[in-house]
């Protein structure tokens, strides 16, 4: 892929959400760079991911562990499996640097998660920091800010 267009970046965000909705978690893991982070701050406008408590701050090992636990046959808390559905607004392109191959998107979305008789709805925004590596877009950092991040949450699988 040569430098991505705005539509390529938007399609990337939509395709990532579709992978999660379809349960294609191994493909989802392949979207990330080896040194990337998936961050969900605890506080509104939180700036520090390392020294302040977060809902999650996952490196490649933790993302893989989450997927393995979720897919595991011996994960009895996931019988039946949780399912999710993303409803995305059209992503904004906040930054495009074709020379460096670096891109940033901002997407407002609703996330529905269901298992048995329980269903939750969350409103959030996602910031994807992307890099063009060997012709493919990869996630270097993903930040998801929940609208009500300061609320008490039950057991959310959080494939946001």
GULUM-284129 format. One line per 3 residues: number of its first residue (from 1); their letters; for each residue x, y, z of N, C-alpha, C. Coordinates in Angstrom, 1 decimal, always signed. Each point is the difference from the previous one (the first is absolute). Layout:
<lovos>
NUM> A> X/Y/Z/X/Y/Z/X/Y/Z ~ ... $
</lovos>
This chain:
<lovos>
1> XXX> +0.9/-1.2/+0.0/-0.9/+1.2/+0.0/+0.9/+1.2/+0.0 ~ -0.3/+0.9/-0.9/+0.7/+1.3/+0.0/-0.7/+0.8/+1.2 ~ +0.3/+1.3/+0.1/-0.6/+0.8/+1.0/-1.5/-0.2/+0.0 $
4> XXX> -0.6/-0.3/+1.2/-1.5/-0.2/+0.0/-0.8/+1.3/-0.2 ~ -1.1/-0.1/-0.6/-0.9/+1.1/-0.2/-0.8/+0.2/+1.3 ~ -0.8/+1.0/+0.1/-0.9/+0.2/+1.1/-1.0/-1.1/+0.1 $
7> XXX> -0.5/-0.5/-1.1/-0.9/-1.1/-0.1/+0.6/-1.3/+0.5 ~ +1.3/-0.2/-0.3/+0.7/-1.2/+0.5/+0.1/+0.0/+1.5 ~ +0.2/+1.2/+0.6/+0.1/+0.1/+1.5/-1.4/-0.3/+0.6 $
10> XXX> -1.0/+0.6/-0.6/-1.3/-0.2/+0.5/-0.4/-1.5/-0.1 ~ +0.3/-0.6/-1.1/-0.3/-1.4/-0.2/+0.7/-0.9/+1.0 ~ +1.2/+0.4/+0.4/+0.8/-0.8/+0.9/-0.8/+0.0/+1.4 $
13> XXX> -0.5/+1.2/+0.4/-0.7/+0.1/+1.3/-1.2/-0.9/+0.0 ~ -0.8/+0.1/-1.1/-1.2/-0.8/-0.1/+0.3/-1.5/-0.1 ~ +1.1/-0.4/-0.7/+0.3/-1.4/-0.1/+0.5/-0.5/+1.4 $
16> XXX> +0.7/+0.8/+0.8/+0.4/-0.5/+1.3/-1.2/-0.3/+0.8 ~ -1.0/+0.9/+0.0/-1.3/-0.3/+0.8/-0.7/-1.2/-0.5 ~ +0.0/-0.2/-1.3/-0.7/-1.1/-0.6/+0.7/-1.3/+0.4 $
19> XXX> +1.4/+0.0/+0.1/+0.7/-1.2/+0.5/-0.5/-0.4/+1.4 ~ -0.1/+1.0/+0.8/-0.4/-0.3/+1.4/-1.4/-0.5/+0.1 ~ -0.9/+0.6/-0.8/-1.4/-0.4/+0.0/-0.1/-1.4/-0.6 $
22> XXX> +0.8/-0.4/-0.9/+0.0/-1.3/-0.7/+0.7/-1.0/+0.8 ~ +0.7/+0.4/+1.1/+0.8/-1.0/+0.8/+1.3/-0.4/-0.7 ~ +0.5/+0.8/-0.9/+1.3/-0.3/-0.7/+1.2/+0.6/+0.8 $
25> XXX> +0.2/-0.6/+1.2/+0.9/+0.6/+0.9/+1.5/-0.2/-0.4 ~ +0.3/-1.1/-0.6/+1.4/-0.1/-0.5/+0.3/+1.0/-1.1 ~ -0.9/+0.3/-0.9/+0.2/+1.0/-1.0/+0.2/+1.4/+0.7 $
28> XXX> -0.8/+0.2/+1.1/+0.0/+1.2/+0.7/+1.4/+0.2/+0.6 ~ +0.5/-1.1/+0.6/+1.4/+0.1/+0.6/+1.0/+0.4/-1.0 ~ -0.1/-0.5/-1.2/+0.9/+0.3/-1.1/+0.0/+1.5/-0.4 $
31> XXX> -1.0/+0.7/+0.4/+0.0/+1.5/-0.4/+0.9/+0.8/+0.8 ~ +0.6/-0.5/+1.1/+0.8/+0.7/+0.9/+1.5/-0.1/-0.3 ~ +0.8/+1.0/+0.3/+1.4/-0.1/+0.0/+0.5/-0.8/+1.3 $
34> XXX> +1.1/-0.5/+0.0/+0.5/-0.8/+1.2/+0.2/+0.9/+1.3 ~ +0.2/+1.3/-0.2/+0.2/+0.9/+1.1/-1.2/+0.9/+0.3 ~ -1.1/-0.3/-0.5/-1.2/+0.8/+0.1/-0.7/-0.2/+1.4 $
37> XXX> -0.9/+1.0/+0.3/-0.8/+0.0/+1.2/-1.4/+0.2/-0.3 ~ -0.9/-0.6/+0.7/-1.4/+0.2/+0.0/-0.4/+0.5/+1.4 ~ -0.5/+1.3/+0.0/-0.2/+0.7/+1.3/-1.4/+0.5/+0.1 $
40> XXX> -0.6/-0.3/+1.2/-1.3/+0.5/+0.4/+0.2/+0.8/+1.3 ~ +0.0/+1.3/+0.0/+0.2/+0.8/+1.2/-1.2/-0.2/+1.0 ~ +0.3/+0.2/+1.2/-1.0/-0.1/+1.1/-0.6/+1.4/+0.1 $
43> XXX> +0.7/+1.1/-0.1/-0.5/+1.3/+0.2/-0.1/+0.8/-1.3 ~ -1.0/+0.9/+0.0/-0.3/+0.8/-1.1/+1.3/+0.9/-0.3 ~ +0.4/+0.1/-1.2/+1.2/+0.8/-0.4/+1.3/-0.5/+0.7 $
46> XXX> +0.0/-1.2/+0.4/+1.3/-0.5/+0.6/+1.1/+0.0/-1.0 ~ +1.2/+0.5/+0.4/+1.1/+0.1/-0.8/+1.1/-1.1/+0.2 ~ +0.0/-0.5/+1.2/+1.1/-0.9/+0.4/-0.5/-1.5/+0.1 $
49> XXX> +0.5/-0.8/-0.9/-0.4/-1.4/+0.0/+0.9/-0.9/+0.9 ~ +1.2/+0.4/+0.4/+0.9/-0.8/+0.7/-0.1/+0.2/+1.5 ~ -0.3/+1.2/+0.5/+0.1/+0.3/+1.4/-1.3/+0.2/+0.6 $
52> XXX> -1.1/-0.1/-0.7/-1.3/+0.3/+0.5/-0.9/-1.3/-0.4 ~ -0.9/-0.4/+0.8/-0.8/-1.2/-0.2/-0.8/+0.2/-1.3 ~ -0.1/-1.0/-0.8/-0.8/+0.0/-1.2/-0.9/-1.2/+0.0 $
55> XXX> -1.1/+0.0/-0.8/-0.8/-1.2/-0.1/+0.8/-1.1/-0.7 ~ +0.8/+0.3/-1.0/+0.9/-0.9/-0.5/+1.2/+0.7/-0.7 ~ +1.1/-0.6/+0.0/+1.2/+0.5/-0.7/+0.8/-1.2/-0.4 $
58> XXX> -0.3/-0.5/-1.3/+0.5/-1.3/-0.4/+1.0/+0.0/-1.1 ~ +1.1/-0.7/+0.2/+1.0/-0.2/-1.0/-0.4/-1.2/-0.8 ~ +0.9/-0.5/-0.9/-0.3/-1.1/-0.9/-0.3/-1.3/+0.8 $
61> XXX> +0.8/-0.2/+1.1/-0.2/-1.2/+0.8/-1.4/+0.0/+0.6 ~ -0.4/+1.1/+0.6/-1.3/+0.0/+0.7/-1.2/-0.1/-1.0 ~ +0.2/+0.6/-1.2/-1.1/-0.1/-1.0/-0.1/-1.5/-0.4 $
64> XXX> +1.1/-0.6/-0.3/+0.0/-1.4/-0.3/-0.6/-0.9/+1.1 ~ +0.3/+0.3/+1.2/-0.5/-0.7/+1.1/-1.5/+0.1/+0.1 ~ -0.5/+1.3/-0.2/-1.4/+0.3/+0.0/-0.7/-0.9/-1.1 $
67> XXX> +0.5/+0.0/-1.2/-0.6/-0.8/-1.1/+0.0/-1.5/+0.4 ~ +1.2/-0.5/+0.5/+0.0/-1.4/+0.3/-1.0/-0.4/+1.1 ~ -0.1/+0.8/+1.0/-1.0/-0.2/+1.0/-1.4/+0.0/-0.5 $
70> XXX> -0.3/+1.0/-0.9/-1.3/+0.1/-0.5/-0.4/-1.2/-0.9 ~ +1.0/-0.5/-0.8/-0.2/-1.1/-0.9/+0.1/-1.4/+0.7 ~ +0.5/+0.0/+1.2/+0.4/-1.3/+0.6/-1.3/-0.9/+0.3 $
73> XXX> +0.2/-1.3/-0.3/-1.0/-0.9/+0.3/-0.2/-0.3/+1.4 ~ +0.9/+0.3/+0.9/-0.1/-0.2/+1.4/-0.4/+1.3/+0.7 ~ -0.3/+1.0/-0.7/-0.4/+1.3/+0.6/-1.5/-0.1/+0.2 $
76> XXX> -0.4/-0.6/+1.2/-1.4/-0.3/+0.2/-0.9/+1.2/+0.2 ~ +0.6/+1.1/+0.4/-0.8/+1.3/+0.1/-0.4/+0.5/-1.4 ~ +0.6/-0.6/-1.1/-0.4/+0.4/-1.3/-0.7/-1.1/-0.8 $
79> XXX> -0.9/-0.7/+0.7/-0.9/-1.0/-0.6/-1.4/+0.5/+0.3 ~ -0.8/+0.5/-0.9/+0.4/+0.3/-1.4/+0.9/+1.2/+0.0 ~ +0.6/+0.2/-1.2/+1.0/+1.1/-0.2/-0.8/+1.4/+0.0 $
82> XXX> +0.7/+1.0/+0.5/-0.5/+1.3/-0.1/+0.1/+0.5/-1.5 ~ -1.0/+0.7/-0.4/+0.1/+0.6/-1.4/-0.1/+1.5/+0.1 ~ +0.5/+0.7/-1.0/+0.0/+1.4/+0.0/-0.4/+0.6/-1.3 $
85> XXX> -0.3/+1.3/+0.0/-0.4/+0.7/-1.2/+0.4/+1.4/+0.1 ~ +0.7/+0.5/-1.0/+0.4/+1.4/+0.0/-0.8/+0.8/-1.0 ~ -0.5/+1.2/+0.4/-0.6/+0.9/-0.9/+0.8/+1.3/+0.0 $
88> XXX> +0.7/+0.2/-1.1/+1.0/+1.1/-0.1/-0.5/+1.1/-0.8 ~ +0.3/+1.2/+0.5/-0.1/+1.2/-0.8/+1.1/+0.0/-1.0 ~ -0.1/+0.8/-1.1/+1.1/+0.0/-1.0/+1.2/+0.6/+0.7 $
91> XXX> +1.2/-0.7/-0.1/+1.2/+0.5/+0.7/+0.5/+1.3/-0.6 ~ +0.5/+0.8/+0.9/+0.7/+1.2/-0.5/+1.5/-0.3/-0.1 ~ +0.6/+0.6/-1.0/+1.5/-0.2/-0.2/+0.6/+1.3/+0.7 $
94> XXX> +0.7/-0.2/+1.1/+0.6/+1.1/+0.7/+1.4/+0.3/-0.4 ~ +0.7/-1.0/-0.6/+1.4/+0.3/-0.4/+0.3/-1.0/-1.1 ~ +0.7/+0.6/-1.0/+0.5/-0.9/-1.2/+1.4/+0.6/-0.3 $
97> XXX> +1.0/-0.9/+0.2/+1.4/+0.3/-0.3/+0.5/-1.1/-0.9 ~ -0.2/+0.2/-1.3/+0.4/-1.0/-1.0/+1.5/-0.3/+0.0 ~ +0.8/+1.1/+0.3/+1.4/-0.1/+0.0/+0.5/-1.0/+1.1 $
100> XXX> -0.6/+0.1/+1.2/+0.4/-0.9/+1.1/-0.9/-1.2/+0.0 ~ -1.1/+0.0/-0.8/-0.9/-1.2/+0.1/-0.8/-0.1/+1.3 ~ -0.3/+1.2/+0.5/-0.7/+0.0/+1.3/-1.4/+0.7/-0.1 $
103> XXX> -1.0/-0.6/+0.6/-1.4/+0.5/-0.2/-0.7/-0.1/+1.4 ~ -1.0/+0.9/+0.2/-0.8/-0.1/+1.2/-1.5/+0.2/-0.4 ~ -0.8/-0.8/+0.6/-1.5/+0.1/-0.3/-0.6/+0.2/+1.4 $
106> XXX> -1.3/+0.5/-0.1/-0.8/+0.2/+1.2/-1.4/-0.4/-0.3 ~ -0.6/-0.9/+0.7/-1.3/-0.6/-0.3/-0.9/-0.1/+1.2 ~ -1.1/+0.6/-0.1/-1.0/-0.2/+1.1/-0.8/-1.2/-0.4 $
109> XXX> -0.4/-0.8/+1.1/-0.7/-1.2/-0.3/-0.8/-0.5/+1.2 ~ -1.0/-0.9/-0.3/-0.7/-0.7/+1.0/+0.4/-1.4/+0.0 ~ +0.1/-0.7/+1.1/+0.4/-1.3/+0.1/-1.0/-0.8/+0.8 $
112> XXX> -0.5/-1.1/-0.5/-1.0/-0.9/+0.6/+0.7/-1.3/+0.3 ~ -0.2/-0.5/+1.2/+0.6/-1.3/+0.3/-1.1/-0.8/+0.7 ~ -0.1/-1.3/-0.4/-1.1/-0.8/+0.5/+0.5/-1.4/+0.3 $
115> XXX> -0.6/-0.6/+1.0/+0.2/-1.4/+0.3/-1.2/-0.4/+0.9 ~ -0.6/-1.1/-0.5/-1.2/-0.5/+0.7/-1.0/+1.1/+0.0 ~ -0.6/+0.3/+1.2/-1.0/+1.0/+0.2/+0.5/+1.4/+0.2 $
118> XXX> +1.4/+0.2/+0.1/+0.6/+1.3/+0.3/+0.4/+0.7/-1.2 ~ -0.2/+1.3/-0.1/+0.4/+0.8/-1.1/+0.4/+1.3/+0.6 ~ +1.2/+0.5/-0.5/+0.4/+1.4/+0.4/+0.2/+0.8/-1.2 $
121> XXX> -0.1/+1.3/+0.2/+0.2/+1.0/-1.1/+0.9/+1.0/+0.6 ~ +1.1/+0.3/-0.8/+1.0/+1.0/+0.4/+0.2/+1.0/-1.1 ~ +0.2/+1.2/+0.3/+0.3/+1.0/-0.9/+1.5/+0.4/+0.2 $
124> XXX> +0.8/+0.1/-1.1/+1.4/+0.3/+0.1/+0.5/+0.7/-1.2 ~ +1.3/+0.4/+0.1/+0.8/+0.5/-1.2/+1.2/-0.8/+0.0 ~ +0.5/-0.3/-1.2/+1.2/-0.7/-0.2/+1.0/+0.9/-0.8 $
127> XXX> +1.2/-0.1/+0.4/+1.1/+0.7/-0.7/+1.0/-1.1/-0.5 ~ +0.1/-0.1/-1.3/+1.0/-1.0/-0.5/+1.2/+0.8/-0.5 ~ +1.2/-0.4/+0.5/+1.2/+0.5/-0.6/+0.5/-1.2/-0.9 $
130> XXX> +0.2/+0.3/-1.3/+0.3/-1.0/-1.0/+1.4/+0.3/-0.6 ~ +0.6/-1.0/-0.5/+1.3/+0.1/-0.7/+0.0/-0.9/-1.2 ~ +0.5/+0.5/-1.1/+0.1/-0.8/-1.2/+1.3/-0.8/+0.1 $
133> XXX> -0.1/-1.3/+0.1/+1.2/-0.9/+0.2/+0.0/-1.0/-1.1 ~ +1.0/-0.1/-0.9/+0.1/-0.9/-1.0/-1.3/-0.1/-0.9 ~ -0.6/+1.2/-0.2/-1.2/+0.1/-0.9/-1.3/-0.3/+0.7 $
136> XXX> +0.0/-0.2/+1.4/-1.2/-0.3/+0.7/-0.2/+1.0/+1.1 ~ -1.2/+0.4/+0.3/-0.3/+0.8/+1.1/+0.0/-0.8/+1.3 ~ +0.7/+0.4/+1.0/+0.0/-0.7/+1.3/-0.3/+1.0/+1.1 $
139> XXX> -0.6/-0.5/+1.1/-0.4/+0.8/+1.2/+1.3/+0.1/+0.9 ~ +0.4/+1.2/+0.2/+1.1/+0.2/+1.0/-0.5/+0.4/+1.4 ~ -1.2/+0.6/+0.0/-0.6/+0.4/+1.3/-1.5/+0.1/-0.3 $
142> XXX> -0.8/-0.5/+0.9/-1.5/+0.2/-0.1/-0.4/+0.4/+1.4 ~ -0.7/+1.1/+0.0/-0.6/+0.5/+1.3/-1.5/+0.1/-0.2 ~ -0.7/-0.6/+1.0/-1.4/+0.0/+0.0/-0.5/+0.7/+1.3 $
145> XXX> -0.7/+1.1/-0.2/-0.5/+0.8/+1.2/-1.5/-0.3/+0.1 ~ -0.4/-0.6/+1.1/-1.4/-0.3/+0.3/-0.6/+1.3/+0.4 ~ -1.2/+0.3/-0.4/-0.7/+1.2/+0.4/-0.2/+0.0/+1.5 $
148> XXX> -0.3/-1.1/+0.6/-0.3/-0.1/+1.4/+1.1/-0.9/+0.7 ~ +1.3/+0.3/-0.3/+1.1/-0.7/+0.5/+0.1/-0.1/+1.5 ~ -0.6/+1.0/+0.7/+0.0/+0.0/+1.4/-1.1/-0.8/+0.7 $
151> XXX> -0.8/-0.7/-0.8/-1.1/-0.9/+0.5/+0.6/-1.3/+0.5 ~ -0.8/-0.7/+0.8/+0.3/-1.3/+0.5/-0.4/-1.0/-1.1 ~ +0.9/-0.8/-0.4/-0.3/-1.0/-1.1/+0.0/-1.4/+0.5 $
154> XXX> -0.8/-0.8/-0.5/+0.0/-1.4/+0.3/+1.0/-0.7/-0.9 ~ -0.3/-1.2/-0.4/+0.9/-0.8/-0.8/-0.1/+0.3/-1.5 ~ +0.8/+1.0/-0.5/+0.0/+0.4/-1.4/+1.2/-0.7/-0.7 $
157> XXX> -0.3/-0.7/-1.1/+1.1/-0.6/-0.7/+0.9/+1.0/-0.7 ~ -0.5/+1.1/-0.3/+0.6/+1.2/-0.6/+0.9/-0.3/-1.2 ~ -0.7/-0.4/-1.1/+0.6/+0.0/-1.3/-0.5/+1.2/-0.7 $
160> X> +0.4/+1.1/+0.6/-0.5/+1.3/-0.5/+1.0/+0.5/-1.1 $
</lovos>
